[in-house]
Amino acid sequence: MGFLRVNGKIDKALLFVAASFLLVFNGNNTLIAPVDGKSKLHIVYLGAKHNEDPERLTDLHHDMLASVVGSKEAAIESMVYSYKHGFSGFAAKLTGSQAKKISECSGVVHVRPNSFYTPHTTRSWDYLGLSSHSPTNLMHETNMGDGVIIGIIDTGIWPESKMLKDDGVGPIPTRWKGRCVSRSEGDFNATTACNRKLIGAKMFIKGFIHEQPFNKTEFLVVDYYSARDAYGHGTHTATTAAGSFVANASYKGLALGVVRGGAPRAHLAVYKACWRQSGPKPSCTDADLLKAFDEAIHDGVDVLSISIGSDDPNFKFEEVDMHNGIATGSFYAVAKGITVVCSAGNAGPAPQTVSNVAPWIITVAATTMDRSFPTPITLGNNKTLLGQALFVGKEVGFAGLVHLESLEPFHTADGACYSFRVNNNTLVDGNVAIYFTTEIWQEYVAACAVARAGGVGLIIARNPSSLNYSDDFPFIGVDYELGTEIMSYIRSTRSPIVKLSPSKTLTGKPVSTKVAPFSSRGPNAIAPTILKPDIAAPGVNILAANPAGDGGFELMWGTSMAAPHIAGIVALLKSLHPDWSPAAMKSALVTTAWKTDPFGEPIFAEGAGLKLADPFDYGGGLVNPNKAAHPGLIYDMGTNDYINHLCAFGYDTSTVTLLVEHATSCPVPKPSILDMNLPSITIPNLRNPITLTRTVTNVGPVSSTYKAQIEPPPGINVVVRPETLVFNSTVKKISFTVEVSTTHRVNTAYFFGSLTWNDGVHAVTSPISVRTQILPSYTDDN
């Protein structure tokens, strides 16, 4: 799921969260075997649709399938979905031999088994410079996204949320072709659920049903057979992107002010493709996700926000680009001018873990923001230390303070939270415990174990310690330095005691911004020349709507929460620049991003230690919405550029021809993958000097002159030609070359720099990432 709840009672919420962590951070997906051992759901992908009549296209799909399964009747029975709006293909139940046979049919790009994904979790908008009180920022310049339609593919929506009221929202655009679908057994009445804010709500479950034993009666206990959101993830992401204003919001007694989404007057269309039946996390299948993309393209959304991906590196790295359902669906969405925003995943801080890496996607990392919740820890020597928590219960008066050295694993059927216990209950009972750990998931099982043993509080010592935990049970994080100070106190006195006070709220300085430790990192393992993630946005302690939360709100964290921030900003940019392509949107975001926090302070990346953030942590940097609105220059691309990327990646002409609606072929000679017109430069294997090309389009003042400013990576020579770009009424696009060479004579790690085009007003900055790889010279002495 890629996000964490931070509310609820210790014995329930921590059970859920600990189990989630065991899945996410171990990179495992829980897959249940198909019901029918002879057949399995397969995706038959036919590329671009060459027939505009959807019903005729479905007939053609049935005919192709009938040639393999024996009859039209058998084909209709076997087919689960027909993809007929954005692209052509179908999902059908096939045996292995049938799948092989249909893969050999003319016009088939590829056939693959259905796969699983999992969903990846407001002060943040003020922090990013989009305050509702300022009349001059991007939000007001665009009338808060009025008329733009944001599509959300996730776990559904809770329509009764206060953030889905349509006060102040304009009429539904006439171009909208979608609808809200009622389901009585799923408790979703479109007439009462939908309005000018929530204009679309559909469900796609056939792929999910086929992949595991399905009993609707049992299913309805944990989920709704409709677009209604039983889990909260979809509601939270949707309202983060485009939730309406709710004044005087609070969370567990903490006053958090006005809550809203990034584009509060934009419309929302929800596509429920992720479902919960067993286990702590919903599942989404390729078949359902592709159908959601297909419908969203047909319905007319402007932006798609997708906080879904795979945290399993084996799955992520074994397939390339168009074999991935999200990459495939987003390719056709982008070809139709729909900007697709995806979460980067929560497998950080390990390198090469970033998900959703197709170059046509905007991939989002997660940062903290300038809000923290300091929680006083007062020792018996009258020294007060500040930890981090969301402790909203009553103060714990002075109680005994003990060191919990270890937890004892034991077998239980009650879930991950209860799979560990305290070795000595007498030690913990009635006392506050301090526990040192290096594993995030252990924090939750430790809290469970301490609470179950009668403890009255837990201090977790871990590095990093920026993540907050919410409960009436005091569960406070400190770093190793403070943890060591607490241990020194324990060892210095015969009867150590401690008092734990409720959390406070601190905003602005001196709270620093960090790339969150869970946020997945580059470099891109699938296509190393494509920088991923692209951009970063707040993704820690984000307040938005959630039916399971306190008063209908919940603080959540994960790259799932960062992605809808970017989707909301893209909606504002779409309102201001309706003709901009998805590539232009990405370029504007990447080249104007903050390399510091909004106060000019450095951004660090949390992981095994604390370091300055680099492009593999946050892409271009922290999103700067107001600068992105007027970037000066953009690096633009269209479908042909992405086709050239696939050609450079190894796809042949016959395959590429099937991907688009018109005949095409790969260029000869094969294009350089380094020449893709990205707003970044990444060279993973620099040996000899390399020259690459970029093209910029002027979207600022007609008459503009830009000069190149280069910050070369250490040991790397970077030369730009020409060094000056002059635009006027007839010259709107200019190409330039970048020559890159190295003085290193050994293999290196990545070094980072930048290229900035500056006209005195606009600074258009592209991150540069270079790794030197010198091949050894071998000689034969024989």
C-alpha positions in Angstrom: 0.0 0.0 0.0 2.8 2.2 0.5 1.3 4.2 3.2 0.7 4.0 7.0 -2.2 4.8 9.1 -1.3 6.8 12.2 -4.5 6.7 14.2 -6.4 4.2 16.2 -6.0 2.2 19.3 -2.7 0.4 19.9 -4.1 -3.1 19.7 -5.9 -2.6 16.4 -4.0 0.1 14.4 -0.6 -1.3 15.3 -1.7 -4.8 14.3 -2.6 -3.4 10.9 0.5 -1.2 10.5 3.0 -3.8 11.6 1.6 -6.4 9.2 1.7 -3.7 6.4 5.4 -3.0 7.2 6.3 -6.7 7.1 4.8 -6.8 3.6 6.1 -3.5 2.3 9.6 -3.6 3.6 10.2 -7.3 2.9 9.0 -6.7 -0.6 6.4 -9.5 -0.6 3.0 -9.5 -2.3 0.5 -12.0 -0.9 -0.9 -13.8 -3.9 -3.7 -16.3 -3.6 -3.7 -19.1 -6.2 -6.4 -18.9 -8.9 -9.5 -20.9 -8.4 -9.1 -22.8 -11.7 -5.8 -24.5 -11.9 -6.2 -25.1 -15.6 -6.8 -21.5 -16.6 -5.4 -18.2 -15.5 -6.4 -14.6 -16.3 -4.2 -13.2 -19.1 -3.9 -9.8 -20.6 -3.9 -9.9 -24.4 -2.5 -6.6 -25.5 -3.1 -5.5 -29.1 -1.6 -1.9 -29.0 -3.4 1.1 -30.4 -7.1 0.8 -31.4 -7.6 1.0 -35.1 -11.4 1.0 -35.0 -13.2 3.9 -33.3 -16.4 1.9 -32.8 -16.1 0.3 -29.3 -18.7 -2.3 -29.9 -17.1 -3.4 -33.2 -13.7 -3.6 -31.4 -15.2 -5.9 -28.7 -16.6 -8.1 -31.5 -13.1 -8.3 -33.0 -11.7 -9.3 -29.6 -14.3 -12.1 -29.4 -13.5 -13.3 -32.9 -9.8 -13.5 -32.1 -10.4 -15.3 -28.8 -12.9 -17.7 -30.5 -10.1 -18.8 -32.8 -8.3 -20.1 -29.8 -11.0 -21.3 -27.4 -13.2 -22.9 -30.1 -16.4 -20.8 -30.4 -17.9 -17.4 -30.0 -19.9 -18.6 -27.0 -16.7 -19.9 -25.3 -15.0 -16.6 -26.1 -17.7 -14.5 -24.5 -17.6 -16.8 -21.4 -13.8 -16.6 -21.2 -13.4 -12.8 -21.7 -13.4 -10.7 -18.5 -12.7 -7.2 -20.0 -12.6 -5.7 -23.5 -10.2 -2.7 -23.6 -11.7 -0.5 -26.3 -11.3 3.2 -25.6 -7.7 4.2 -25.0 -6.1 1.1 -26.6 -7.0 -2.3 -27.8 -6.9 -5.6 -26.0 -8.7 -7.9 -23.6 -8.5 -9.9 -20.4 -9.5 -13.5 -20.7 -9.2 -16.8 -18.9 -6.7 -18.9 -20.8 -4.7 -22.0 -20.3 -1.0 -21.9 -20.9 -1.3 -23.5 -24.3 -4.1 -21.1 -25.3 -2.1 -18.1 -24.2 0.8 -19.3 -26.3 -1.4 -19.8 -29.3 -3.0 -16.4 -29.1 0.4 -14.7 -28.6 1.2 -16.0 -32.1 -1.8 -14.3 -33.7 -1.2 -11.4 -36.1 -1.6 -8.1 -34.3 -0.8 -9.3 -30.8 1.9 -7.2 -29.1 2.2 -9.5 -26.1 0.3 -11.8 -23.7 1.0 -11.9 -20.0 -0.5 -13.3 -16.9 -2.5 -11.0 -14.7 -0.3 -9.4 -12.0 -0.9 -7.9 -8.6 -0.1 -4.4 -7.3 -0.7 -2.7 -4.0 -1.7 0.9 -3.2 1.5 2.9 -2.1 -0.1 7.8 2.3 -3.0 20.7 5.6 -0.4 22.4 6.3 1.4 21.1 3.2 -0.3 23.5 0.8 0.7 26.6 2.8 4.2 25.1 3.1 4.4 24.9 -0.8 3.3 28.5 -1.2 -0.3 27.9 -2.1 -2.0 29.5 0.9 -5.7 30.2 0.5 -5.1 33.6 2.2 -2.7 34.9 -0.5 -4.3 36.4 -3.6 -1.2 36.1 -5.8 -0.3 32.4 -5.9 -1.1 29.8 -8.5 -4.2 28.5 -6.8 -5.9 31.9 -7.1 -4.4 32.6 -10.5 -6.3 29.5 -11.8 -9.5 29.8 -9.8 -8.5 26.8 -7.7 -8.5 24.4 -10.6 -12.1 25.1 -11.6 -13.2 23.0 -14.6 -10.3 20.5 -14.4 -11.1 16.8 -13.9 -8.8 14.7 -11.8 -9.1 11.0 -12.0 -8.1 8.8 -9.1 -7.4 5.0 -9.5 -7.4 3.6 -6.0 -9.6 1.9 -3.4 -12.7 4.0 -4.1 -14.3 7.0 -2.3 -16.3 7.8 0.8 -18.8 10.2 -0.7 -20.1 11.5 2.6 -16.8 13.2 3.4 -17.0 16.9 4.2 -14.2 17.4 1.7 -16.4 16.2 -1.1 -19.1 18.9 -0.8 -19.5 20.9 -4.0 -19.9 24.4 -2.5 -18.2 26.8 -4.8 -17.5 24.1 -7.4 -18.5 25.0 -11.0 -20.7 23.1 -13.4 -19.6 19.7 -14.7 -17.8 20.2 -18.0 -19.8 19.4 -21.1 -16.9 17.2 -22.4 -17.4 14.8 -19.5 -18.5 11.3 -20.7 -18.3 9.5 -17.4 -20.9 8.7 -14.8 -21.4 7.5 -11.3 -22.6 3.9 -11.0 -25.0 2.9 -8.3 -24.7 -0.5 -6.5 -27.3 -1.3 -3.9 -25.3 -4.3 -2.4 -22.3 -2.0 -2.2 -24.2 0.8 -0.5 -23.5 3.4 -3.2 -26.3 5.5 -4.5 -25.1 7.7 -7.3 -28.0 10.1 -6.9 -27.0 11.1 -3.4 -23.3 10.3 -3.6 -22.2 12.3 -6.6 -22.4 16.1 -7.2 -20.4 18.8 -8.9 -17.3 17.7 -7.0 -17.5 13.9 -7.3 -18.7 13.5 -10.9 -17.6 10.0 -11.6 -17.4 6.7 -9.6 -16.9 3.3 -11.2 -15.6 -0.1 -10.0 -13.6 -2.8 -11.7 -13.4 -6.1 -9.8 -13.5 -8.9 -12.4 -9.7 -9.4 -12.4 -9.6 -9.5 -8.6 -12.4 -12.0 -8.4 -10.7 -14.4 -10.8 -7.4 -14.5 -9.0 -8.6 -15.8 -5.7 -11.5 -17.7 -4.0 -14.4 -15.2 -3.8 -17.4 -15.4 -1.6 -19.5 -12.3 -1.9 -21.1 -12.7 1.5 -17.7 -12.9 3.2 -16.3 -10.1 0.9 -19.0 -7.7 1.9 -17.8 -7.9 5.5 -14.5 -6.2 4.7 -15.2 -4.2 1.5 -18.1 -2.8 -0.5 -19.1 -4.2 -3.9 -19.2 -0.7 -5.3 -17.0 2.4 -5.7 -17.4 3.0 -1.9 -14.1 3.1 -0.1 -13.9 0.7 2.9 -10.2 1.2 3.4 -9.7 5.0 3.3 -6.6 5.1 1.0 -8.6 6.3 -2.1 -10.6 8.9 -0.2 -7.4 10.3 1.4 -5.5 10.6 -2.0 -8.6 12.0 -3.8 -9.2 14.7 -1.2 -5.5 15.5 -1.0 -5.5 16.3 -4.7 -8.9 18.1 -4.9 -10.8 18.2 -1.6 -13.0 21.1 -0.9 -12.4 23.5 2.0 -13.2 22.4 5.5 -12.7 24.9 8.2 -11.5 24.4 11.8 -10.4 20.8 11.2 -8.9 18.9 14.1 -7.4 15.5 14.6 -7.5 13.8 18.0 -7.7 17.1 19.7 -4.9 18.8 17.7 -6.2 21.9 16.0 -4.9 21.7 12.4 -6.8 24.6 10.8 -8.3 24.6 7.3 -8.1 21.3 5.4 -8.4 21.3 1.6 -6.9 19.7 -1.5 -4.5 21.3 -3.9 -7.1 22.1 -6.5 -10.2 22.6 -4.3 -12.6 23.5 -7.2 -11.5 20.8 -9.5 -13.8 17.8 -10.2 -13.0 14.3 -9.1 -13.6 11.0 -11.0 -12.9 7.9 -9.0 -12.1 4.4 -10.4 -12.0 1.7 -7.8 -9.6 -1.0 -9.0 -8.1 -2.1 -5.6 -9.9 -4.4 -3.3 -9.6 -5.9 0.2 -10.6 -9.5 1.1 -7.9 -10.8 3.4 -4.6 -9.5 4.8 -3.8 -6.0 5.8 -3.5 -4.4 2.4 -5.8 -4.2 -0.7 -4.8 -5.7 -4.0 -5.1 -4.4 -7.5 -4.7 -6.6 -10.6 -3.4 -5.7 -14.0 -6.7 -6.5 -15.6 -8.7 -4.1 -13.4 -6.1 -1.4 -13.5 -6.0 -1.5 -17.3 -9.8 -1.3 -17.5 -9.7 1.7 -15.1 -7.2 3.4 -17.5 -9.4 2.6 -20.5 -12.5 4.1 -18.9 -10.7 7.2 -17.6 -9.4 7.9 -21.1 -12.9 7.5 -22.5 -14.5 9.6 -19.8 -12.3 12.7 -20.3 -10.2 13.2 -17.3 -7.4 15.8 -17.5 -5.1 14.3 -14.8 -4.7 10.8 -13.4 -3.3 10.3 -9.9 -2.2 6.7 -9.1 -0.7 5.8 -5.8 -0.2 2.2 -6.7 2.8 0.0 -7.6 4.8 -3.0 -6.7 7.2 -3.1 -3.8 8.6 -6.5 -4.9 11.9 -5.9 -6.6 11.8 -9.2 -8.4 8.5 -8.3 -10.0 9.6 -4.7 -10.7 12.9 -5.5 -12.4 11.9 -8.5 -14.5 9.6 -6.6 -16.9 10.3 -3.5 -19.0 8.0 -0.6 -19.8 5.1 -1.9 -21.9 4.9 -5.2 -20.1 3.8 -3.3 -17.0 0.1 -2.5 -16.7 0.5 1.0 -15.2 3.2 1.8 -17.8 0.9 0.5 -20.6 -2.3 2.3 -19.4 -0.4 5.6 -18.8 1.2 5.5 -22.2 -2.2 5.7 -23.9 -3.4 8.3 -21.4 -0.4 10.5 -22.0 -0.9 10.0 -25.8 -4.4 11.5 -25.3 -2.9 14.5 -23.4 -3.7 13.2 -19.9 -0.9 13.8 -17.4 -0.3 10.7 -15.3 1.2 11.1 -11.8 2.4 8.1 -9.8 3.9 7.4 -6.4 7.6 6.3 -6.4 7.0 3.5 -3.8 8.0 3.0 -0.2 11.0 0.7 -0.4 13.6 3.3 0.6 16.1 4.3 1.6 17.8 1.5 -0.4 18.9 2.5 -3.9 17.4 1.3 -7.2 14.0 0.7 -5.5 11.9 3.4 -7.3 8.7 2.2 -9.0 6.6 3.5 -11.9 9.7 4.5 -14.0 8.3 4.9 -17.5 9.5 8.3 -18.9 5.9 9.5 -19.7 4.9 9.2 -16.0 5.6 11.9 -13.4 7.1 9.8 -10.5 6.9 11.4 -7.0 9.1 11.0 -3.9 8.0 11.9 -0.4 9.4 14.6 1.9 8.5 15.9 5.3 7.4 19.5 5.7 7.8 22.3 8.2 5.5 20.8 10.8 6.5 18.6 13.7 4.9 17.3 16.8 7.5 17.7 19.6 6.6 15.5 22.6 8.2 16.3 26.0 10.1 13.5 27.8 11.0 14.7 31.3 13.5 12.6 33.2 13.8 12.2 36.9 16.8 14.6 36.9 14.4 17.4 35.7 15.9 17.3 32.2 13.4 17.5 29.4 14.1 16.0 26.0 11.8 16.4 22.9 10.8 13.3 21.0 8.4 13.1 18.1 4.9 11.6 18.4 1.2 12.3 18.0 0.4 11.5 21.6 -3.0 12.9 22.4 -3.8 11.1 25.6 -3.4 12.2 29.2 0.0 13.0 30.6 1.8 10.0 32.0 3.0 11.2 35.4 6.4 10.1 36.7 6.6 6.3 36.2 9.5 3.9 36.3 11.8 3.9 33.2 13.2 0.6 32.0 15.3 -0.6 29.1 13.7 -3.3 27.0 16.6 -5.1 25.5 14.8 -7.5 23.2 11.5 -8.9 22.1 10.7 -12.6 22.1 9.1 -14.0 18.9 6.4 -16.6 19.3 3.8 -18.2 17.1 0.3 -16.7 17.1 -2.7 -16.5 14.7 -3.5 -13.0 15.8 -1.3 -11.2 13.3 2.1 -9.6 13.0 1.5 -7.2 15.8 1.1 -10.1 18.3 4.0 -12.2 17.0 6.4 -10.7 19.5 6.2 -10.4 23.3 8.2 -8.9 26.2 10.6 -11.4 27.8 9.8 -10.2 31.3 6.3 -8.7 31.9 7.3 -7.8 35.5 10.0 -5.5 34.1 7.6 -3.6 31.9 4.3 -3.7 33.9 3.4 -0.1 35.1 6.6 1.4 33.6 7.7 3.3 30.5 10.1 1.2 28.4 12.8 2.4 26.0 13.7 0.2 23.0 16.4 0.6 20.4 15.8 -0.8 16.9 17.0 -0.4 13.3 13.8 -1.7 11.8 10.8 0.5 11.3 8.3 -2.4 11.6 9.7 -3.5 15.0 8.6 -0.2 16.4 4.9 -1.3 16.1 5.3 -4.8 17.4 7.3 -3.3 20.3 4.5 -0.9 21.1 2.0 -3.8 21.0 4.2 -5.9 23.2 4.7 -3.2 25.8 1.0 -2.2 25.9 0.1 -5.9 26.3 2.6 -6.4 29.1 1.0 -3.6 31.1 3.5 -0.8 30.1 2.3 2.8 30.3 4.4 4.1 27.5 7.2 3.4 25.0 10.2 5.4 23.8 11.6 4.2 20.5 15.2 5.0 19.7 15.8 4.8 16.0 17.6 6.7 13.3 15.9 8.3 11.4 13.2 9.3 13.9 11.1 11.8 12.0 8.1 9.6 11.6 5.2 10.2 14.0 2.9 7.7 15.6 -0.6 8.5 16.9 -2.5 6.9 19.7 -3.8 7.4 23.2 -0.9 5.1 24.2 2.3 7.2 24.4 4.6 6.0 21.6 7.4 8.5 21.2 10.3 8.4 18.7 13.8 9.7 19.5 17.1 9.4 17.6 20.0 7.4 18.9 21.7 10.4 20.4 18.7 11.2 22.7 18.2 7.5 23.2 21.8 7.2 24.5 21.2 10.2 26.8 18.2 8.5 28.3 20.2 5.3 28.7 23.0 7.2 30.5 20.3 8.6 32.9 19.0 5.1 33.5 22.4 3.8 34.4 23.2 6.7 36.6 20.4 6.3 39.1 19.0 3.4 41.1 15.3 4.2 40.4 15.0 6.1 37.1 11.7 7.7 36.4 10.1 9.6 33.5 7.1 11.8 32.7 5.6 11.8 29.2 3.5 14.9 28.1 1.1 15.2 25.2 2.4 16.4 21.9 2.6 20.0 20.8 2.4 21.4 17.2 5.3 23.3 15.8 5.3 24.9 12.3 7.8 26.9 10.3 11.4 27.3 11.4 13.4 25.6 12.8 11.7 22.4 11.5 13.9 21.1 8.6 12.7 19.3 5.4 13.9 15.8 4.7 13.3 13.2 2.0 11.4 10.6 4.1 13.3 7.4 4.9 10.7 5.1 3.3 10.6 7.0 0.0 12.0 4.8 -2.8 15.2 5.9 -4.4 16.9 6.0 -7.7 18.8 5.2 -9.8 16.3 3.7 -12.2 17.1 0.0 -12.4 15.0 -0.6 -15.5 16.2 2.4 -17.7 19.2 3.9 -16.0 19.4 6.8 -18.4 15.9 8.0 -17.2 16.1 10.0 -13.9 13.6 8.7 -11.4 12.0 9.9 -9.2 11.1 13.1 -11.1 10.0 15.4 -8.3 9.3 15.4 -4.5 6.3 16.6 -2.5 5.1 16.3 1.1 4.2 12.8 2.1 4.6 12.6 5.9 1.7 13.4 8.3 -0.7 14.5 5.6 -4.1 15.4 6.8 -7.1 14.5 4.5 -10.4 12.8 4.5 -10.6 9.1 5.6 -13.7 7.3 6.8 -11.7 5.4 9.4 -10.1 8.5 10.9 -11.0 10.7 13.8 -13.9 12.9 12.8 -13.5 11.8 9.2 -9.9 12.9 8.9 -6.7 11.1 9.2 -2.9 11.8 9.2 -1.2 9.4 6.9 2.2 9.1 5.3 3.8 7.4 2.3 4.6 8.3 -1.3 0.9 7.6 -1.8 0.3 10.9 -0.1 3.0 12.8 -2.1 1.6 11.8 -5.6 -1.8 13.6 -5.2 0.0 16.7 -4.1 1.6 16.8 -7.6 -1.8 15.8 -9.2 -3.4 18.8 -7.6 -0.7 21.1 -8.8 -0.9 19.7 -12.3 -4.6 20.4 -12.2 -3.9 24.1 -11.4 -1.2 24.2 -14.2 -3.7 22.6 -16.6 -6.2 25.4 -15.8 -3.6 28.0 -16.5 -2.0 26.3 -19.5 -4.7 24.0 -21.1 -2.6 23.3 -24.2 0.5 22.1 -22.3 1.4 18.5 -22.9 2.1 16.0 -20.1 5.8 16.4 -20.9 5.6 20.1 -20.6 3.9 19.7 -17.2 6.8 17.5 -16.0 9.4 19.8 -17.4 7.9 22.8 -15.6 7.8 20.9 -12.3 11.3 19.5 -12.6 13.2 22.6 -13.8 11.7 25.0 -11.3 11.8 22.8 -8.2 13.4 23.9 -4.9 16.8 22.4 -4.1 16.4 23.8 -0.6 13.3 24.0 1.5 11.0 27.1 1.0 13.0 29.0 3.6 16.3 28.4 1.8 17.6 25.7 4.2 19.1 22.5 2.8 17.0 19.4 2.2 18.5 16.2 3.7 17.7 12.6 2.9 17.0 10.2 5.8 18.3 6.7 5.6 21.1 4.9 7.3 22.4 8.3 8.1 21.6 11.9 7.2 23.0 13.3 4.0 22.2 16.1 1.6 19.5 15.1 -0.8 20.5 14.4 -4.4 18.5 13.7 -7.7 18.1 10.0 -6.8 16.3 11.0 -3.6 14.1 13.8 -4.9 14.5 14.1 -8.7 14.5 17.8 -9.7 13.8 18.8 -6.0 10.9 19.8 -3.9 8.0 21.0 -6.0 7.6 24.8 -6.3 4.1 25.3 -7.7 4.3 29.1 -8.2 7.6 28.9 -10.2 6.3 25.9 -12.2 3.4 28.1 -13.4 5.9 30.3 -15.3 9.0 28.2 -16.1 10.3 30.3 -19.0 11.5 27.3 -21.0 10.1 23.7 -21.3 11.5 20.5 -22.6 8.6 19.2 -24.6 7.8 15.7 -26.0 5.1 13.8 -27.7 4.2 10.3 -28.6 6.9 10.0 -31.3 9.5 10.8 -28.7 8.3 8.0 -26.5 8.2 5.7 -29.5 11.9 6.6 -30.2 12.6 5.8 -26.5 11.1 2.3 -27.0 13.1 1.8 -30.2 16.3 2.8 -28.4 15.3 0.4 -25.6 15.1 -2.5 -28.0 11.6 -2.7 -29.3 11.5 -3.5 -33.1 9.5 -1.7 -35.8 6.8 -4.3 -36.0 6.0 -4.1 -32.3 6.2 -0.3 -32.2 3.8 -0.1 -35.2 1.2 -1.8 -33.1 1.5 0.7 -30.2 0.2 3.7 -32.1 -2.8 4.5 -34.2 -0.8 5.2 -37.4 1.9 3.4 -39.2 5.4 4.1 -37.9 8.8 2.6 -37.8 12.0 2.9 -35.7 14.5 5.4 -37.0 17.7 4.1 -38.7 20.2 4.4 -37.2 18.6 3.6 -33.8 18.2 6.8 -31.8 20.4 7.4 -28.7 18.5 6.8 -25.5 20.5 9.8 -24.1 18.8 12.1 -26.6 15.4 11.8 -25.2 14.2 15.3 -24.5 14.0 15.0 -20.8 14.4 17.9 -18.3 17.3 16.0 -16.8 20.6 14.3 -17.9 21.6 10.9 -16.5 24.6 9.1 -17.9 25.1 5.7 -16.1 28.3 4.6 -17.9 30.5 7.4 -19.0 33.7 6.1 -20.6 34.5 8.2 -23.6 33.3 11.7 -24.3 29.5 11.8 -25.1 27.5 14.4 -26.9 23.7 14.6 -26.4 21.0 16.9 -27.6 18.1 18.7 -26.0 15.5 21.1 -27.3 13.8 23.8 -25.3 10.6 25.7 -26.2 10.1 29.3 -25.0 6.9 29.7 -23.0 8.0 33.0 -21.4 8.4 36.5 -22.9 8.6 36.3 -26.7 11.9 38.1 -26.8 14.2 36.4 -24.3 17.9 35.6 -24.0 19.1 32.7 -21.9 22.7 32.0 -20.9 24.0 28.6 -19.7 25.2 28.2 -16.1 26.9 24.9 -15.5 27.7 23.2 -12.1 29.5 20.1 -13.3 29.6 17.0 -11.3 33.0 16.5 -9.6 35.6 15.2 -12.1 33.2 15.7 -15.0 33.6 18.2 -17.8 30.4 19.6 -19.2 30.3 21.9 -22.3 27.1 23.4 -23.7 26.9 24.7 -27.3 25.6 27.3 -27.9 26.1 28.9 -24.6 23.4 31.6 -25.3 19.8 31.0 -26.6 18.0 33.9 -28.2 14.3 33.7 -28.7 12.0 36.1 -30.7 8.7 36.1 -32.5 10.0 33.6 -35.1 12.3 31.5 -33.0 10.4 29.6 -30.3 12.4 26.4 -30.2 16.2 26.0 -30.0 18.3 22.8 -29.8 21.6 22.6 -28.1 24.2 20.0 -27.4 25.8 19.0 -24.2 29.3 17.4 -24.3 30.2 15.3 -21.3 33.6 13.8 -20.5 35.5 12.7 -17.4 38.9 13.1 -15.8 38.3 10.1 -13.7 40.4 7.0 -14.5 38.6 4.6 -12.2 35.0 3.4 -11.9 33.1 5.8 -9.7 29.8 6.2 -7.9 27.3 8.8 -9.3 28.3 12.4 -9.1 25.7 15.2 -9.4 25.6 18.6 -10.9 23.2 20.8 -12.9 22.7 22.8 -16.1 20.7 26.0 -15.7 19.4 28.4 -18.5 19.0 31.8 -16.9 17.4 35.0 -18.4 17.7 37.0 -15.2 14.1 36.1 -14.3 13.7 32.4 -15.0 16.2 29.8 -13.8 15.5 26.6 -15.8 17.5 23.9 -14.0 18.2 20.3 -15.2 19.8 17.9 -12.7 22.9 16.1 -14.1 23.8 12.6 -12.8 27.0 10.9 -14.1 28.7 7.6 -13.2 32.1 6.8 -14.7 32.6 3.2 -15.8 36.1 2.5 -17.2 36.4 -0.9 -18.9 39.6 -2.7 -17.9 42.0 -3.6 -20.7 42.8 -7.4 -20.9 45.8 -8.8 -22.7 46.6 -12.4 -23.6 50.1 -13.3 -22.5 50.1 -16.6 -24.4 
